[in-house]
Amino acid sequence: MAPVEGEYTLLKKRASSFHGTELAGILRANGVDTILVTGVTACACVRQTICDGIADGFRTIAVKEAIGDRVPGAVAWNLFDIDAKFGDVHTVDECVAYIDGLATQKIAAE
């Protein structure tokens, strides 16, 4: 799927979306303090992005139904471990409600 015109894309060469990229700076410059992480592979790219996001000072949320892996059981184990040690794990519905709440706060502030 091609990016939408004007959409920012990031080329990463390592497991983490943060390591060796300008992602943290771009997020900070745009006032972002929380990241919702999705993707594959749970035991590599997703986990490393979450750990590096925390190390860079972001609140990290793993979106439960939007994370996959080739290895049976890897998603469940990694989400359990991430929730216990590194970040939060929330459902898609909880994440959508969170985002909707941000939009409501922004409208109320205006």
C-alpha positions, 0 to 999 in steps of 0.5 A: 500500500502506497503512502497517502500524499504528504504522509511521512514515511520512515526507512528503518534498517534495524528492528526498532523504529527509533534506532538509527532514525529521526523518529523520536525528534519528529514526534517531539517536534510535533508534541507527541508524548504517547505512541501506539505500536502495531506490527510484526514481529512481536518478539523483534520489531514491535518489542524493540520499538516499544523498549526504545520508545520508553527509553526515549521518554514516550508512553508506549501502548501495544495495540493488542489485536494489531500485533503479529508473529510467525511463531505460535505463542510469541504474541501472547508471551511478548504482550504479557511481558511488555505489559508487565515490564515495559509499556501498556497493552490495550485493545483496539477499542480502548486505543480508539476511545483514547484517540477520540478523547484526545480529539474531544480535549482539543475541541474543548480547549479551542 
